Every structure is written in C-alpha cells, then in structure tokens.
Amino acid sequence: MELAGQIAEIARDTLRREFRAVDPAEAVILLVEANDRVLTAYDPRLSAKALQALRRLGVTPILNTRVVHVNDRSIYMKPRAAT
C-alpha cells in the first residue's frame, strides 16, 4: 500500500518536473489486495481513510483479488473465493 502511494506521488510530482515527455495523467497505478480492505492489521476506520487517501493520489484499489501471474505485457488476477 505504501509503495502504491509513493509511486502515485512520483508520477504526479517528480515525473511532471523532471520528465516533461511523460504525461503523468496516462499513468495507471493499481493496488491489488487479496483482502476486503487495506491495512487489515489496523482498525477498519483507519483502513477506510487510507483507501480514500490512495484514491486521492490516483491509485485504483482492487480488493478481494489476488495476482496470479505477471509477464511483460499483462497482469493476471483472480477474485478471492467467497468464504
């Protein structure tokens, strides 16, 4: 989660200043989380606030989903089975 937020900040701030040929608006930052919320070790209210903060940074959270394979062109995901 922290890395997704940092990448979003880099895309928004650093890329805009240092790499003018790169359009940060074209960046897509996904946070794939197998659980139904982020920061599961913390109070659900803190998880909700963290999720809102990520969204404000431009991160797209995908909850209840896990990554099953990654290659140089694709990310394969699978929804978590209902319990």
Contacts in CASP RR format, 6 or more apart in sequence:
PFRMAT RR
TARGET T0000
AUTHOR 0000-0000-0000
METHOD contacts of the structure
MODEL  1
MELAGQIAEIARDTLRREFRAVDPAEAVILLVEANDRVLTAYDPRLSAKA
LQALRRLGVTPILNTRVVHVNDRSIYMKPRAAT
1 31 0 8 1.000
1 33 0 8 1.000
1 38 0 8 1.000
1 39 0 8 1.000
1 50 0 8 1.000
1 54 0 8 1.000
4 29 0 8 1.000
4 30 0 8 1.000
4 31 0 8 1.000
4 54 0 8 1.000
4 59 0 8 1.000
5 29 0 8 1.000
5 54 0 8 1.000
5 57 0 8 1.000
5 59 0 8 1.000
7 29 0 8 1.000
7 59 0 8 1.000
8 27 0 8 1.000
8 29 0 8 1.000
8 54 0 8 1.000
8 57 0 8 1.000
8 58 0 8 1.000
8 59 0 8 1.000
9 57 0 8 1.000
11 24 0 8 1.000
11 27 0 8 1.000
11 29 0 8 1.000
12 24 0 8 1.000
12 57 0 8 1.000
12 58 0 8 1.000
15 22 0 8 1.000
15 24 0 8 1.000
15 27 0 8 1.000
16 24 0 8 1.000
28 60 0 8 1.000
29 57 0 8 1.000
29 58 0 8 1.000
29 59 0 8 1.000
29 60 0 8 1.000
30 59 0 8 1.000
30 60 0 8 1.000
30 61 0 8 1.000
30 62 0 8 1.000
30 75 0 8 1.000
31 38 0 8 1.000
31 54 0 8 1.000
31 59 0 8 1.000
31 60 0 8 1.000
31 61 0 8 1.000
31 62 0 8 1.000
32 62 0 8 1.000
32 65 0 8 1.000
32 66 0 8 1.000
32 67 0 8 1.000
32 75 0 8 1.000
32 77 0 8 1.000
33 61 0 8 1.000
33 62 0 8 1.000
33 63 0 8 1.000
33 64 0 8 1.000
33 65 0 8 1.000
34 64 0 8 1.000
34 65 0 8 1.000
34 66 0 8 1.000
34 80 0 8 1.000
35 63 0 8 1.000
35 64 0 8 1.000
35 80 0 8 1.000
36 63 0 8 1.000
36 64 0 8 1.000
37 44 0 8 1.000
37 47 0 8 1.000
37 48 0 8 1.000
37 51 0 8 1.000
37 63 0 8 1.000
38 47 0 8 1.000
38 50 0 8 1.000
38 51 0 8 1.000
38 54 0 8 1.000
38 61 0 8 1.000
38 63 0 8 1.000
39 46 0 8 1.000
39 47 0 8 1.000
39 50 0 8 1.000
40 47 0 8 1.000
51 61 0 8 1.000
54 61 0 8 1.000
55 61 0 8 1.000
62 77 0 8 1.000
64 79 0 8 1.000
64 80 0 8 1.000
65 77 0 8 1.000
65 78 0 8 1.000
65 79 0 8 1.000
65 80 0 8 1.000
66 77 0 8 1.000
66 78 0 8 1.000
66 80 0 8 1.000
67 75 0 8 1.000
67 76 0 8 1.000
67 77 0 8 1.000
68 76 0 8 1.000
68 77 0 8 1.000
68 78 0 8 1.000
69 75 0 8 1.000
69 76 0 8 1.000
70 76 0 8 1.000
END
